[in-house]
Amino acid sequence: MSESQFSFLGAEFQPELDSASRAEGYALSDPGAAVIYARKCLESAVKWMYQHDRALAEPYEATLGARLNDAAFKALEGGRIFDLARKIQQAGNRAVHESKAPSKLEAVEIVSALFQFCLWFAFTYGRTSKPDLSLRFNPHRLLDAGEAERPSLRERQELEARLEHESEELAAAQLRLAESTRTADELNAELAKLRAEVAAAKKKAAETVPLEAFDWSEAETRKFKIDALLAEAGWTGLVEGRDIEYEVRGMPSESGIGYVDYVLWAADGKPLAVVEAKKALTDPKVGEQQAKLYADCLEAAFSQRPLIYCSNGYEHWLWDDTQYPSRRVQGFCTHDELDLLIQRRTARKSLVSLDAGEQIVDRHYQRRAISAITEHFEHGKQRKALLVMATGAGKTRTVIALVDLLMRAGWVKRVLFLADRTALVNQAVNAFKTHLPDSAPVNLVTEGNVDGRVYVSTYQTMVGKIDEYRADGTRRFGVGHFDLVVIDEAHRSVYRKYRGIFEYFDSLLVGLTATPKDEVDKNTYDLFDLETGVPTDAYSLDDAIKDGFLVPPHGVSVALKFVREGIKYDELKEDEKDAWDEMDWGTDDEGDPLDPPEAIDPAELNKWLFNKDTVDRVLEYLMTEGVKVAGGDRLGKTIIFAKNQKHAEFIKERFDANYPALDAGNFARVITHQVKYGQSLIDDFSNKTKAPHIAISVDMLDTGIDVPEVVNLVFFKMVRSKTKFWQMLGRGTRLCPNLFGPGEHKTHFNVFDFCGNLEYFSQPLVPAEKSSGKSLSEILFSARLELLQTLDAVAALGDERAEIAATLHKTVASMNPDNFLVRPHLELVERFSSLAAWESVSLADLAELNQRVAKLPDRLDADSEEAKRFDVVMLNAQLDLLQRVPFERKRRRIIRIASALADLGTAIPAVAEQSELIADIQTDEWWADVTYPMLEDARKRLRNLVQLIVHTNKNVLYSDFADEFGGVSVVNLPGTGPPGGSDGAADGDGGLSGSDEFAQFRKKAQHFLKENLAEGVVAKVRSGEPLTQDDMDDLQRVLVAAGIGDDATFAEASERAGSFGLFIRSLVGLDRAAAKRAFARFLDDKRYRVNQIRFVEMVIDYLTEHGTVEERRVYESPFISVAPEGPDAIFVSDDVDEFFEIVKHLRNTAAV
């Protein structure tokens, strides 16, 4: 067996050498044991220091924690010794108390830290000899005993207990031996002599070498990080001269020789990738040109160009300079993944050359979306795309067809589809099984260990899966495992919570959302590297309604007084006031009855107070005004969106009370996450003729349910999330042929809104200040950073500043370096895991810590939520005080908390102990001269008491006060199709203006004709069929008979528009289907690119509204947004000629 790297400890420190050698030996074979032995070595060494170093007085208790935190120990070498010791101690504690065993990388880092500690320890206290300070820890000398099964938490705890017992037994035996051979005086004299020798050794060490001689940088360990990341991807057993420091020839240097840090080889002996390793604090991209030259040399020698990695152990960049610019990644690809990337350079097909699977998608906008994304990927060299598509328009099928195309083209092998709910995962899996069964879809929520080509998962499940390892130490889902990641319903909350997943996988990324493109959050566009408001492709609800693929909502806002204004006692009838006074409103924290309130806020209604008449009126309105089916005998499928579970149950109770004869209690059912076997109810609701016909839902049916028969939506709760509102609205948009009988299709759906949602979302909204979405831990970390910065300018509060710095340091030091969320920020985390780094923090570092580290998970024991909320209030008050900002609201809140604690009385000992402080806080005198230390003292002493405060116990109440209807109004939502015939005059061709009399004629004629679009000549005008003079004569007779127009107005109309036929066409427009038939050739995505198809679709939109288009108009807005120089710039000459021939032909058909 080779000599231990800790042999410098020698016989003088034999117990420490034994433990350190064991830690070294176990580092790769049993990381948990290694970390425990490292902690044992530390504990032994620190105990020796306190016994023999007169500068270290034994603290209040003889434990490792107390000794490390003693001021004298923390001051050693400017805090660097404490940092090393704390790191080892915390890792040892986690190994004993946490179920997850330490990783190899963590064990190596701890053994490296132990090496530095022991080198300092032996050099400082060694009396017979001192180690050579040029010694450096070499992680490559560690022995890997193979992949033994990692010990369980129980086994690690048993090891710790055994070592503790052995240590106690050894200490007792040594004491017995000493006492049996020497007197107390002799022992004291020997200890004094030893302490004098130790002091002399310390003095000699301090005079011999400066602190900087120690390798505080852990350079070799940081290089080992690259090896560890390579090992995660299966690159183990790397050999010097072949895999490491490989010699290449042809470099532009005098010798022409270079040495590649790493070469990753294919099975056939050709290079797959080079890795250029740089120092930890060096930008890895500075090595990019050097790595490129190495790749040139290897390509010349092996006829295959390798991929290029540049890494400093913390930050990694991948560059395939035949395909894409370099991009940041979070690790290395496996052999097979790299081999596939190389093969794709030549094997993958052009995406433009392949068709989207018509058996999966057959609608023009779906094919257009696929073309837009593939063009974005192939010609734009982009790797991220965002698709905006209305709910019900087929987002999932579109993405399945995209996956099919990318797989057939050889661009994609494995796909990850992410959704935010299990129901959506199940739905997506079923869709893949139906439309692309060869993709072998895997539901990761229920089939965790199954392999396939398409994996479907919730975001939460994937967060856990990323940190899973196989038995051989490789990650199951490495950074290169997926070639495409699809985000279902990409919006701000997903971006905020789960961006780490998207940044972890080095893949193509496609986001799907139904939120209108102008409502999508800026951060979402940033995630996809897109200009705000400009997704890769968009197909709106308005577009889908115009094209006949979805039906529009008919929005009705119904004002109910109690729902909008609340219930006011003074406005009740006398008998209702009596009932109000007699109600049991609950008790206070002393158990005494609460007095009846003066009013109930609207937000409280349907939260804990439920009023019969309010619910009855809503149900009555629904049953009277809702769309009926079955010949008008039965209410059509309806979803009622309730506020909470009790609200849903109360609605159900009132429905059954009012309509007991309907399906024996099955007509309306509660369908929520709390209902067992809820899926069976959804299945029944999805059946056209089967009960329930009313689904009362709380969140569960907001998304993910596809029931075309839904014709009524009832909003019985307030919604303020744009994303959620449009998802809920999408429950009614789907087509449903023959819903009312043969040939009688669903044409619209009702939205009955009782809570002001329609008015809210129908107005141009001023962007609300976005809520941070931050956790309490993140808010506290950020607040302490700001306090740290503020305290830097207050010299008198040095101790307080040090305390804030220690709290921040403790948080950062506890972060798990193996967590995939932490890894991208590892350099910053490791730098500030040192207490010394907090002594002076630059503004730039504070900003980085706030942006990158504050949000990361730590491993500290969790405080109660109440304590954290109290901390937030107190820290913000401290900040305001230091910055001389008034904080009256925070002061009042702190006083209220103190008052609530005082109300608990002195029966609770912990509260009684702080009673004087609690009383003082409620006085003006305490606040008159309040200082930062006073607030901090109060925070510490009260933070663990606030969770004892018992909040008022409000009863759930049911009332029967007479509610009343306000106004009922139709509300037209923007982007859901026109509310009816347009009263505005068309511009351009057919555009009319002139006298008020003629304007009135035009308006009346347009309204009449749009009411009779399917009739005879009117239908012919819209169809694009050639018109005759007889047709015009018939139309004029019809108009005259309806009391609209005369010969004079008809003549004026003909003169203004160019002919009477063109005038009529301008009023009714051209049928969209007719326009599409005319331009069918130009809509073929197999022949034309996305911008060409978009241009033609804009022309079709214009024709649908205005009937004809003049040639000059296509060189103006809005067409120039797609073709700035007109159609000549995007089509070849023959296509331009044909395009204008079609435009001319459509105009001529009406020129009579």
N, C-alpha and C positions, 0 to 999 in steps of 0.2 A: 504494500500500500504506500502511495506517495506521501511525503511529509506534509503535515498540515500547514496552511498559510498562516496559522496562528502560533507557530512554533516559537516565535520571538517571545512569547509569554514565559517560556522556560519553566524551570523547577520552582522559581520564586513565586509564580502564580499558577500552580498546578491545578487547583479546582477550576479556575477560570479557563485554563487551557483545555481541560477535559470537556467542559460544556461547549466552548467555542468550536472545538474540533467536531463534536457531534452535530452542532448546528450546520457546520460546513458540509459534513458528510451526508446529512439528510436533505440538503437544500433542494435537490432535484428529484429525489426518490420519495420523500415524505415531507413536503413543505410545512405542514402543520407542526410536526415534531421539530423541524428546524427552527421555526419561529419560537416555540416554547423553550428550546434549549438556549437560544440567543437571549431570551428574557432571563433565564436562569443565570447565564454568564454575567449579564448586566447586574442582576440583583446581588450576586456574589461580589462583583468588583466594587459596586457602590457601598455595600456593607463594609468591605475592607477599608475603603476610603474614609468612612465615618469613624472607624475604629482607630485609624492610624494617622489621620491628617488633622492636626490641631486646629486648622482653619475651618473645619466642618464640625459644628456642634450638633449632637444628636437632637432631632426635632421632637415634637410632642408625642410622636409614636414611631416605633422602629419598623416602619413599612417602606417599601420601595417608593410608593407614591408620595409619602410625606418627605422622604429624603430628597427626591428629585425636585420637589416644589419648594424646598427651603431656599431662601434668598441667596445664601452663600453658594449653594450648588448651581443655581441658575445663573450666577454671575461668572462661573468658570469660563475662561476663554471667550468672553463677550457673548455668552449664551449658546455658543456652538455645541458645547458638550451636552448641555440640556436638550438641545434640539435632537441630537443623535439618540440620547437616552430615552427621551419621550417617544420618539418614533419606534424604538424597539419595544418599549413598555406597552404602548397602545396596540401594536401588532400582536404581541403576546396575549394581551387581554382578549382581543377579538378571536384569536385562535382557540381560546378556552371557552368563550361564552357565545360565539356565533356559530350557527349551524353550517354556514358555508366555509369550507376550508380555504386557507390561503393558497394562492396560485404559486407556481414556480417563480414567476417574475417577482412577486412580492417577497417570497422567501429569499431570493438572491439579493434584492435590495436591502432587506433587513440584515442579512449576513454581511453585506458590504458595509452597512452602517456600523455593525458590530466590529468589523475589522478596523475601521477608523477610530472608533472609541477605544478599542483595546490597544491600538498603536499609541495613541495619546496616553492611555493609562500606564502602559509598560514604560514608555519613555519618561513620563513624569515621575513615577513612583519606583521605578527599578533601581535597586541599590547595587547589585553585583554587576549588572551589565544593562546597556540600553540598546533598543533595536535601531537598525538603520532606517532613517526617515525616508529613504528613497524607495522603500517597499511600497508596492501598490497591489491592491486586491485584484486578482484575475479571475473573473467568473468562468472563464473557459477551462479552468483547472478543476472545476467542480465535477464530480462523478455522477453520472446518471445511471441509477441501478435498474433502469427499465420502468415500465408503466405499472408499478404496483398499485393495488387498490388503495385509494386514499382513506385514511382512518376517519371514523365518524366523529361527531362532536363528543359523544360519550367516551370514546377511546382517547381523544385528546385530553378530556377532563381527567380521565384515570391516570394518564401520563403525568399531568401537572400535579395531581395529588401525590403520586408516587415520588416524584422529584422533591416535592415539598417535605414529605416524610423523611426521605433520605437526607435532606439538608439538615432538618432538625435533629435527626439521630447523630449525624456527623458532628454537629456543633456540640451536642450534649456529651458525646464521647471525648472530644477534644478538651472540653471543660473539665470532665472528670479526671482525665489524664494529667492535665496541668495542675489541678488541685491536689492530686495524689503525690506529685513529685516535687512541688515547690510551695513555699509559703506565700501568703498574700503579699507580703512586702516584696518578696522576690519577683512575683508576677507583676506588681506595679512598677518596680524598677526596670524590669525587662520591657514593659510597654512604653515607659518614658524614654528608654534608650532607642527603641524602635521608632517612636514618633520623631525623635531628634534626627535619626538617620533619614526618615522620610522627608522631613523638612529640608534637610541638606540636599537630598536628591532632587526635590522640587526646585530648589534654588539653582542648582547646577543645570537642570533641564531648561529653566527659563533663560539662563544666561547663555546657553549653548546655541539655541536655535530659535528663530522667530516663528510666530504662529503661522505665517504664510507658508512654511515648509510643509505643512500637512496638506494632503490631497483632499481638500474639502469639496472639490468639484465632482467627485465620483465619475471621472471621465470614462474609466473602463466599464463601470456598471451601465452608464448611459449607452455606450456602444452595445452592451449586452441587450439593451431594449430592442434593438433592431433584430438581433438573433432570436429573441423571444417572440417577436411579431412574426418573423419568418417561420418559426416553429409552429405557431398557431395555424399557419397555412400549409403545414406539412413539410417545410424545408428544414430537415434535421440532418445531423451527421455531416455537416459542412466540413470540407477538407481544405487545409491550407495549400495554396498553390493551384488548386483546381476550382474550388468554389469561392475561396477567399484569397485576396491578393493575387488574382490571376494575371499573368504577364501577357500583354498585347504589344504588337509592333505596328508601326505606322503612325505614331503620334507626332505632332508637329513640334518636336523638341530635338535637341542635339543628338541624343542617343536614339530617338525614335521609339523608345520603350516606355510603356506605362504599366501601372498595376491597378486593376479594377478591384474595388473593395469587395464586391460580391458579383458572381455570375450565376444565374439560375439556369440550369441546363435542361433541355428536353431529353426524352428517353432515347432519341436518335442521335444525341451528341451535339445538337445545335443549340445555340444560345437563345433562351426565351426572354431573359431580362437582365439588365445590369442594375446594380444598386450602388449609388455613390453616397457614402456616409460622411457627414460633416459633424463638426463639434456641436454640442448641445445648444450653445448660445449663438450659433451661426445660422443665418438664413440658408435653408437647404438648397434654395434655388441658385445660390452662387456656384454650385457645382454642376449646374445644368449643361453648360457648354463642355465641361470636362467629360461628363457622362456621355454626351452626344459624340464626342471624339472617340471614346471607348467603343460606342455602338458602331461607329464607322469602321473601326479596326476589326471588330468581330464580324461585321457584315462582309468585309473584304475577305476574311479568312474562312467563313462558314457559309457564305451565300444566303444568309438569313439575318434580317435586321432585328435585333432584340428591342423589347420595350425598355423604357428608361425610368428608373425610380431615383429620386433624390430624397434623402432623409437625414434628420439630425437626431433621430430617436423619439422625437415628440411630434414633429410635423413631417408629413410625407407627401411627395408629389409624383404623379404618374404622367409620363409623356409618351404617347405613341405618335411620333412625329410624321408618320405616314397618314394619320387620320385626323387627329384633333390637337388643339393646343394643350399644354400641360394643365392638369387639374389636381386639386388637393384631394387626397384619399386618406383613409384611416387605417391602412394596413396593406398587406400584400396578398396577391392572388395565389391560388394553388397552382400546381403544375398543370392540371387539366384546364383550368380557367385561362392561364397564360397561353397555353397551346391553342386554345380555341380563339383567343384574341388574335394570335398570329395567323391562324387559318382564315379567319374572316376577312383579312385584308384582300384576299383573292377569291375566296369561295362564296362570300355573300353576294346576293344578287341586287341589282338596282331596284329600289322600291317602286319607282315610277313604272317599271316594266311589268309589274304584277297587278292583277285586279283584286280589289276587295271581294271577299267571298259573298257572292250574291245570294247564296243559300242562307247567309247569316243576316246581311243587311240589304235592303232593296230600295231604300229611300235616298233621294238625291243628296239631302243634307248630311246623311250619315256617311255616304261615300265622299262627299266634299270634305267633311271633317277628317276622315282618314287620310285623304290626299294632302290636306293642310299639314297634318302632323308628320307624315312621312317626308314631305318636301322640307319641312322644318328640320327634320333629323338629317336627311341626306344632303340636300343642297345648301341649307343654312348652317350645317355642321353644329347644330345645337343638340343638347342632350335632355332638355326639359320642355314640356309642352303643357298648355292648359286649355281644356275644352269646356266651354260654357254651353250647356244644353238644357232646355226646359225639362222639368220632371214629366215623365211619361213619353218623352220623345225618343227614348231608347239609348240612353248613355251606356248602359251595361252591354247591350248587344253591339253597339258601335265599338267599344273597347275590345270585346271578344273578337270581332272581325279584324281589328287592328293587331291583336295578338296573333291571330291566324296568319295574317299577311307577314308579320315580322318573323314568325317561325318558319314559314315557307321560304322566305328570302334568306334565311340563315343569319338574321340579325340577332335573334333571341332564342335562348334555349330554356331558361327558367324564368318564371314570372311570379311576382308577389303582388297580390291584390289586397289592399287594406281598407277596412270599413270600421265605423265606430260602434256598431252594435252587432250582436250575435245574429239577430234576425236578418240583417243585411248580408252577413257572411254566408248564412245558409242560402239566401236567395241568389247570391253570386255563384256559389258552388253549383247549385241546380242549373243556373243559366249556362255555365261552362259545360256541364255534363250534357245538356240538351243540344247546344249549338257547336261545341268543340270537344266532343267526348275523348278524342285522342290526346287531349292535353293532360289527362289523368289528374283532374283537380283534387287537391288535398285541403280539407278543412282543418287548419291548425288548431282551432279551438277544441275540436273533439278528437282529432286524429294526430296527436302531437308528434308521433315518431314515424309517421308514414312518409315515404318519398314519392315525388311526382314531378310534373313539369310546371304546373300552376298551383301556387300555394295561396290560400285565402285565409285572412286572419283579421282579428280586431287589432287595433293599435296596441292595446294593453297587453294582449297575449304576445305580440311580437317583441315588445320591450323585454319581456322575460326570456324569450327564445334566443335573442341575440347573444346573451351571456352563457348559453349552454355549450358545454364542451363534450367531445367524444372521449372514449376511453383512452385514445392515443394522444390526448392533449390538444387536438385541433378543434377549432370552433366548428359547430355544425353549420352555422350560417355565417361564413366569412364575408369580408367586404365585397368579394367578387362573385358571391353565390348566385345572385339574381342579375339578369341582364335588363330587366324592366320592372319598375315598381309603379303600381297604379294606386293613386289616392282617390278613394271615392268620397265625394263631397269635401273637396279641399277648401277650407275656409280658415278664418283667423284662429279659432280655438284649437283646431288641429295643428296649425302652424306653430302656435305657442307651445303646446304640450309635447308634440311628437316630432318636431323638426329634426331632433337627433337621429331618428330612424332614417329619414331621407338623406341626411348627410353621411350616415354610416355606410350605406350601400353605394358602391360605385356602379351605377346603372343608369339607363335611360329612365326618365321620370315623367309620368303623365298624370295630371290632376283633372278630376271631373267635378263639376259643380253645376247646380241648377240656379244658383243665385244670379240675377241679371248682371251682365258684365260691368255696368256702371255702378253696381252696388258691391262688387267684390272688393275686399279690403286691399289696400296698397301693399301690405305685407305679403299677401298671397301672390300678387304679381311679382314682388321682389323674390320670393322663393323660387319662382320659375324663370327668373331673369328676363321678365317681360315689362314693357312699358305699361304703366297704370292705365287700365281701361282698354287695353288691346290684347285680348287673349289670342291663342294660336288659331282658334276658330270659335264662332258663336252661333247658336241657333236659339232664338228667344221664344218665349211663350207666344208673343205677338206673331212671330214668323210661323210658328206651328199652327196657330189658329187660322191665319190667312191661308196657309197651304192645306187646311182641312185635316191635319193630323191630330189636333187636339181641339177641345171645345172650350169656349170662354166662360169665365165666371159671371154670374149676375149678382153683383154685390148689393146687399140691402143692409143699411145701418139702422138698428132699432134701438131707440133710447129708452132704457128703463131707469126710472129715477134713482132707485136705491143702488143700482149697479154703477151709475155714473156719479151720483152725488153723496152716497152713503145714507144712513138713517139718522135723522135728528129727532131727539126726544120731543122738542117743542112743536114739531110738525105732526106728531102722531095724534090720533083721536083719543078721547078721554079713556075709553075702555082699553085701548092699546097702551096708553101710558101706565095704566094699572098693571097690565100684563108685564110691561117693561120693568116696573118696580119690583114685581114679584119673582122675576127670573133670578136664578142662582148664577151670579156672575163670577163665582170662583172665590178663592181665598188668597190672602197675602201670605208672606213667609212665616207669619206667626200663627196662621190658621184662622185668622179672623175674616169674616165675609167682606168682600169688596163692595164698595158703593156702586150703584148703577152709573154708567158713564152718561155724559150729556149727549154724546153722538157716537156713531160707529162709522169709521172711515171706510170709503169704498174698498180699500185694500183688505180690510178685515172681513168684509162680506165674503162668504163662501170659503173662508179660511178657518174660522172657528164659530162663526155665526151663520146659520143657514135659514133663510126665510122661505116659507112654503109658497106664498103668493108670487114671489119673484120667479121661482122655478116653474110654478104652474103657468105663469104667463108666457115664459119662454117656450114651454112645451106646447101650449095652445097655439102660439104663433107658428111654430114648426108644423104642427099637424094641420093647420088651416092653410098656410101659404106654401108649404113645401111641395116639391115636384112629386106627383103621384104616378104610380105604374099600375099594371093589371087593370087596364081600362078605367083608371082613376079611382079604384077602390082601395088601394094600399099605398102608403107612403113609400117612396123609393128609398134605396139604401142611403143611410144617413150616418155621419160621424159627428158626435158632439164632443168638442174639446173642453174637458172639465179642468178645474183648477188644481184639484188634488184628489186623493182616494176617497176621503169622506164626502167631498162634493159630488164625485161620480156616483157614490152609493146613494146619496140623497136624491139625486136626479132620478136614478132607477126606482127608488122608493116612491117618489111622487108620480112617476109615469105609471107604475102599476096601480097606484091609488086612483088615478084619473082614468086609466084605460084598462080596467081589469079583464075585459073580454078579449083582448088582443093576445092570441097565442099563449094564453095561460102563463104569463110572466116571461115568455121567451122573446117577445117582440123587441124589447130593448134589453141589452145586457152590458154589464161593465166589463171592459177588456183592458186590463192594465197589467203591469209587471207583477203586481201582487196576487193576481188571480192564477190559481193553479190550472194547468192545462189550457192556458190562454190561447195556444196555437190552435187547438180544436175549435175554439170559438171563432177565431179568425177564419178558419177553413169554412165554417158554417156561414159566416158573414159574407164570404166570397162566393157563396152559392146564390145564384140569381133569385131563386124562389124560396130559399130556406131561411128560417129565422136564425139569428136575430136580424132585424132590418135596421135597427138603430144600434150603433156601437158607441158606447160612452167611454171615452179614452182619456188617460192622463199620460201624455208623452209617447206611449207605445205605438200609436197609429199615426204619429206625426210624419214619420218616414217609413219607407220599406214595405208598405202595403199596396198591392196593385189590384184594386177592385173596380173595374170599368163601370159597374152599375151604380157607383156612388153619384148621387145627384143633389145631395144637400149636405152642406157643411155648416155647423153651428159653432161659432166662436163664443164660448161662455167663460173665457178667461182672457186676460190681457197678455199680448205678445209684443215684445219690443225688439226681438232679434230678427233682422232682415232675412238671414239665412233660414231660420226656423219658419218664419211666416211663409216664405215662398215654397218651402218643403210641404207645409201643411196645405197650402192652396193647391199644390200638385196632386193631392189625393182625389180631386174631382175632375181633372182635366182630360182623362183618357176617353177615347172614343168608345161607344157601345152601340153597335149596329142592332137594329130591330128591338131596341129596349121597350118601345111602346106598342110593338106589333110589327108585322111584316112591312118593311119599307119605312117604318117610323123610327128614326134613329135619335139617339141622344144629341141634342144641339147645344146645350149649355148646362151649367149646374148652378145651384143657388148657394150663396154665401150669406148666412144670416149672422150678423155681428152685433152682439149686445154690449161690447166693451170698448168701442172706439178704435178698434184696430184698423178698419178700412180707412177712416179719416186720416189716421196716423201715416199709413203707408201710401196713401194716394197723394200726399203733399210732397213737394220737393223738400227733402229733409236736410237740415243743416247737420253736417256730420257731428254726432255727439262725441264728447271727449271719451276716448276709448278707456274702458276699465283696464287696469294693468294685467289682470289675470295672474298676478304673482301670488306665490304662496306666502304665508306668514314668515317662514324661515328666510325667504328671499328678501322680503320687506325689511326684516330685522337686520340682515347682513348689510343691505344698502344703507340703512339708517346709521349703523355703526361705522361704516366707511365715511359717511358725511361727518359724523361726530369726530372721527379720528382727524380728518382734515381740519375741522374747526378748532379742535384742541391743540393742534400744532402751533397755533398762534397764541395760545394762552399758557405761558411758561409756568404760572402758579399752579396749574392743574396737571403737572407731570405724572403724578401717580395715577390719576384718573385716566390719562391718555394711555399709560402703560397697561392698565386694566382692560381698556377697550381693545388694544392691540393683542393682548393675550387671548381674549375671547374670540377675536377673528382668527388668530393663529390656530387655536384649538379646533375651530370649525373646519378650516382648510386642511389641517393635518389629518383629520379623520376621514377625508374623502378617499374612496377606493380607487386606486390607479387603474384597476382592471375594468372598471365600469365603462361601458362604451360611451356614456354621456360625458364622463370625466376625461377620457383619453385625448380628445381633440384639444384640451386645454391643459395637458399634463405638465408642460414646462412651467406655466404660470402657477399651477397648483403645487408643484414640487418646490419651486422657488419660495413661495410663501408658506410652505410647511415648516420653514425655518423661522424661529422667533426673531432671529437677528434681522431678517428681511423687513420686519415691521417697525424697526427702529426709525427708519426714514423712508417714507413712501412718497414717490413723486405723484403729481397730479395725473400723469399719463398712466401710471400703474393703478391708481385709484379708479380711473375710468375703465381700465381693462378688467379689474377685479369686479366692478359693478356690472359690467356688461357680460362677462364670460363666466365668472366663478360664482357670483351670488346665487344663481339659479341651480347650481349643481347639487346633487344629493350628498348628504354627509352621513356619518355613521354614529353620531352622538345619540345618547339616550334622549328620547322625545319628551319635551315638556308638554304640559297640558295646553290645549288650545286657549283656555282662558288666561293662562300665564303669559302666553305669547302675545295675545291681544293687549294685555296690560303693559307688557314691555313696549309695544309699538306706541301706545299713548305716552308713556313716560319718556321714551327716547325722543319722540318728536317734541315734547315739551322741553326737554333739555336742549335740543337744537335751537328751538325758538328763543330760549333764555340766553344762550350763548351768542346768538346772532341778533339779539335785541329786537326780536319780532314779537308783537303781542300774541298771547296764547290763551285768551280768555275762555274759548270753547273747551280747550283741553283742560284748563284749570277746573272748570265746572264739572267736566266729566270725571276728573280724578276725585273731586269732592263727593260726587254722587257715589263713586265706588267706595270711598271711605265711609260714607253714611250707611251704605248697604252692609259693610263689614261691621259697623257699630251696632246695627240692628240685630246682628247675630248674637249679641250679648257676650258674656264672659264664660258661658258654659263650655265653650270649646277652648282648651288650654292654649292652642297656638294663636287664637285670636286674642285671648286675654293678655298674652305676653306682649302683644303689640298695641294694646288698648290706648296707651298714652299717645303714641304716634298717630293712631287712627283719629283720636280726638283732636290733636293739634292740626292735622291737615284740614279739618273742617272749619278752622278759624281764619279770620282775615290776618291775624298777627303772623301766623306761620308763613303766609304767602307774601307778606309785606317785604321781607328781606330774604326771600327764598334764593338758594344758591344751587349750583350744579351738584355739589356733593350731597346736599339735602335731598334733592330729587332722586339721586342715584341710591342713597341709603333707603329711601322710602320704596323705591322699586324693588330692591333686593329683599326687603323685609316683608313686603306685602304680596309679591308676585305669586307665591304658592298658596296664598289664602283666598285669592279671588275666585277660585273654583268652588269655594264653599258657599258662595252667595247663592241663595235659592231664589230664583226668579218667580214672579207672580204666577200662580197657578190658575190660568183662565180655563173655565169649563168650555166644552163644546156645547153650543146652545142652538136650539131650534125654535124659530119664532114664526108667527103668522100675522105679520103686519101687512096692510093693504099697500101694495106697490102700485105704480101707475106708469102707463106708456107715455113717452114723449113723442117726438116726431119720428117718422119713418122716411128714410131718404135713400135713393139709389146712388151708389158711389161707384164711379168708374176708376178702376185701378190702372195706372200707367203700364203700358207694355202687355196689355191683355186683349188687344184688338180694339177697334173703334166702337164706341157705344152705339152707333147707328149711322144714318146717312150724314155725310159731312155737309155742313152749311157753308163752308168756306168756298170761295171760287177757286177753281183750278188755275194754276199759272201755266205759262207756255202755251202749247197748242191746245185750242179749245178753251183757253182762259178767257173769261168774260168780265167786263166791268162797264160801268156806265151809269145810267139813271137809276134812282131808287126803284122806279116802277119795273125796269127790266130785271134788276137784282131780285125783286120779289117774285117775278115770273120764273126766273131761273131756280130759285129756292123751292118754289111750289112744284115745278116740273121734276126736279131731282127727287124730292120726297115721294111724289106719286110714282115715278118710274122705279125707284128702289123698293117700293112696296109691291111692285108687280114684275120683279126681275124674271120670273119664270114664264111670263105671258108672251106668246107669239113673237111679234116683231122685237120687243125689248130683249128677249132671250137671244134673238138672231143678232142684234146689235152687239151684245156682249160676247157672242161666240166667235166673232171675227169672220163670219160668213159674208160674202159680198151682198150689199144691200141694193134694192131697186127703188125707182121713183114711187112705185105702188106701195112699197113698204113705208116710205116717208109719208105718203098721203094717208095711209091707215093710221100712222102714229099721230099725225096732226088731228085727225078726226077723233081719236081716242082722247087726246088732251082737251080739245074743245068741249067734248061731251062731259069731261070732268070739271069743266069751268076753268081751265088753265090755258091762257094764251088766246091769240087771234092771229089773223093774217099778218098784221103789222109786227107783232112780236116774233112770229116765226121768220119773217123776212129779216128782221134785225139779227136774230140768232144765226141765220144762214150767213149773213154778211160778216158778222164778227168771227165766226168759227171757220168760215171757208165753205161750209155746206151744212145743211140741216142734219145730215147723218153724223158729221163730225161733232156737231153740237150735242146731239144725243149721246154719242160715245163718250164725250167728256163728262157727262153727268153720271153715267152708269159704269164707266170703266170697261176694261176688257177682262173677260173671265181668265183667271190665273191659269187654269188648265189649258185654255186655248193658247195663251201666250207661251206656255211651256212647250206645247206641241210645235208651235212655230219655230222655237229656238232649240228644239230637242237635240239637234246635232251639236250645239255649242255647250250642252250640259253633260256631255259624255266625258266622265272623268278619266276615261282610258286614253282620250286624245288631247284633253285640254288641262292646263294647270290651274291651281286654285285661284290665282288672281284673275284669270280669264273667265272662269265660271262665276266668280263673284261679280264681275262686271256685268255679265249677261243677267244674272239674277237681279241686280239693281235695276236694269232696264225692264225686266218683267214686273218688278214691284211698281215701277213708275207707270207702266201700261195698265196694270191692274187698277190703279187709282185714277189715272188721267185719260185712259183710252187710247191715246196715240202719243208718239214722241217725235219731235222734229230733229233732224240731223244735228243742228247746231247745239241742241240741249245736251248731247252726250259729251260735249267738250266743256261743260260747266259743272258746277256743284249740283248734286252730290257725287256725280260719276268720277270726277277727277280725284276723289279720295282713293280710288283703286287704280285708275289710269290717268295720272296727271297730265299726260300729253294726248289723251284720247285713245280710242281703240286702235289707231294706226301704230301705236307704240308697243302694244302687247299682242297683236294678231299679225299674222302674215298677210300680204296684200290680198290674196284670194279670199281669205276669211273676212277681211274688212269689207270687201265688195259684197260678199254674200250677206253679211250682217245688215248692211244698209238696204239691200234688196228686200230683206224680210221686213225691216222697219217701214219701207215704202209700201210694200204689199199690204201690210196691216192698216196703214193709213188709207190706202185706196179703197179697201173694202167698205169703208164708211163714207167715202167722199161722194155722196149723192145729194 
